[in-house]
Amino acid sequence: MKQYPYTLQVLSIASESQQDNNGNYSGSAQDWETVSSCRDEANSGGRQVTLTDGSAYVFDSTIQLPLSCPDLQAGQSVQVLDGVTVRVVGTIRQFRREQMHCRAWV
């Protein structure tokens, strides 16, 4: 059994919208970028996490990550994949780097 059997991807925006010579805006380029292996745990008990502003947030899932993962920022869009199957899609609400692993709440 692998500790981190799934893949975490973040939505990256390659460029901002730009206006052409006719005044029309072109959309920004967005793509999912693989950043780490992971595992997710659904919040079936209605548990809460305290956010940096002191508010309580009832999260949908906790994502466990190895220490080697990059720092994730609140507000980033993420998805957890099992092969090509999407397990979790959400927005990072809290990220913590701890002694043995990292955790993110979505």
Secondary structure by P-SEA (a helix, b strand, c coil): cccccbbbbbbbbccccccccccbbbbbbbbbbbcccccccccccbbbbbccccccccccbbbbbccccccccccccbbbbcccccccccccccccccccbbbbcc
